[in-house]
Amino acid sequence: MRRLLQLASLVLPAVLAVLAVVLIQAAAGAKPQTDNQPRPKDNPIPNTFANLQVLPKDISKRDLVGMMKQFSITFSVRCSYCHEVSDDLTEGRFDSDAKPTKEKARELMKTLLSIGKPPGKVQP
């Protein structure tokens, strides 16, 4: 827990800034990713999202990609660290929960969102 809090204190400002943008600019209308078809190399990230458990269900692609890029930069990892996707992102499923690191990332986001909130007001 101590290590998690130390890590959170290092990334808290950046993550909270990104979360603020996400929550303010979230757009409605996202639909689930339902197929496992290869995606084009010029735009491999799907336009719709499924299995969002911490982030808003109506988050815009721009905001979600921005947040994921920030995680990649902050933690020096690629998308495939948490997601079941190929390195070029053209194959696989972003909505898969097969990797334990994805759940750890969710736990970190929940912890960061709970900082400064009264007890009982923690995000789901």
C-alpha positions as a printed Julia matrix, in Angstrom:
124×3 Matrix{Float64}:
   0.0     0.0     0.0
   2.86    2.35    0.85
   4.47    1.74   -2.54
   1.14    2.38   -4.28
   0.77    5.69   -2.44
   4.31    6.7    -3.4
   3.58    5.85   -7.02
   0.3     7.71   -6.87
   2.01   10.82   -5.51
   4.36   10.79   -8.49
   1.67   10.54  -11.16
  -1.23   12.18   -9.35
  -0.95   15.65  -10.92
  -0.81   14.34  -14.5
  -3.51   11.74  -14.02
  -5.86   14.12  -12.24
  -5.38   16.7   -14.98
  -6.19   14.14  -17.64
  -9.17   12.86  -15.64
 -10.47   16.4   -15.28
 -10.3    16.89  -19.04
 -11.98   13.53  -19.59
 -14.81   14.26  -17.21
 -15.36   17.74  -18.6
 -15.15   16.88  -22.3
 -16.66   13.36  -22.31
 -18.85   12.85  -25.35
 -21.9    10.58  -25.51
 -22.57    7.83  -28.0
 -19.76    5.29  -27.58
 -20.74    1.75  -28.56
 -19.02   -1.47  -27.56
 -16.23   -3.07  -29.56
 -17.86   -6.34  -30.56
 -15.6    -7.98  -33.09
 -12.06   -9.25  -33.15
 -11.4    -8.23  -36.75
  -8.05   -6.7   -37.7
  -8.07   -2.9   -37.62
  -6.44   -0.65  -40.22
  -2.83    0.4   -39.53
  -3.62    4.07  -40.13
  -6.27    4.13  -37.35
  -6.0     0.96  -35.24
  -7.86    2.2   -32.17
 -11.59    1.41  -32.29
 -14.11    4.24  -32.36
 -16.31    2.57  -29.77
 -15.46    1.13  -26.36
 -16.66   -1.68  -24.13
 -15.82   -2.85  -20.63
 -15.09    0.6   -19.22
 -15.32    0.09  -15.46
 -13.63    3.18  -14.0
 -13.66    5.72  -16.82
 -16.94    7.26  -17.99
 -18.87    5.02  -20.38
 -19.4     7.98  -22.72
 -15.74    9.05  -22.86
 -14.65   10.37  -26.25
 -12.01    8.56  -28.27
  -9.78   11.63  -28.09
  -9.92   11.77  -24.31
  -9.46    8.04  -23.82
  -6.5     7.86  -26.2
  -4.96   10.9   -24.5
  -5.27    9.28  -21.1
  -3.84    5.97  -22.31
  -0.92    7.8   -23.96
  -0.24    9.53  -20.64
  -0.18    6.16  -18.86
   2.22    4.79  -21.49
   4.56    7.76  -21.08
   4.34    7.9   -17.28
   4.95    4.18  -16.74
   7.17    3.56  -19.8
   4.93    0.77  -21.12
   3.16   -0.02  -24.37
  -0.58   -0.62  -24.8
   0.03   -4.37  -24.86
   1.23   -4.21  -21.24
  -2.4    -4.02  -20.07
  -4.38   -4.83  -23.23
  -4.58   -8.05  -25.27
  -3.42   -6.37  -28.49
  -0.53   -6.64  -30.91
   2.26   -4.06  -30.71
   0.9    -2.26  -33.77
  -2.63   -2.37  -32.24
  -4.15   -3.86  -35.39
  -5.09   -7.18  -33.75
  -6.58   -8.19  -30.44
  -9.17   -6.79  -28.08
  -8.87   -3.73  -25.93
 -11.91   -4.83  -23.91
 -10.34   -8.12  -22.76
  -9.61   -8.54  -19.04
  -7.09  -11.35  -19.64
  -4.09   -9.43  -18.29
  -3.77   -8.83  -14.52
  -2.0    -5.53  -15.22
  -5.27   -4.11  -16.55
  -6.95   -4.69  -13.18
  -3.94   -3.15  -11.4
  -4.31   -0.05  -13.59
  -8.0     0.14  -12.67
  -7.09   -0.11   -8.98
  -4.6     2.74   -9.39
  -7.2     4.91  -11.13
  -9.75    4.19   -8.38
  -7.2     5.08   -5.71
  -6.3     8.33   -7.45
  -9.95    9.23   -7.89
 -10.64    8.57   -4.21
  -7.91   10.89   -2.93
  -9.46   13.94   -1.33
 -13.0    12.58   -1.4
 -14.96   11.97    1.8
 -15.4     8.31    2.83
 -18.2     6.62    0.93
 -17.72    8.82   -2.15
 -15.24    6.59   -3.97
 -15.78    6.03   -7.69
 -16.97    2.53   -8.65
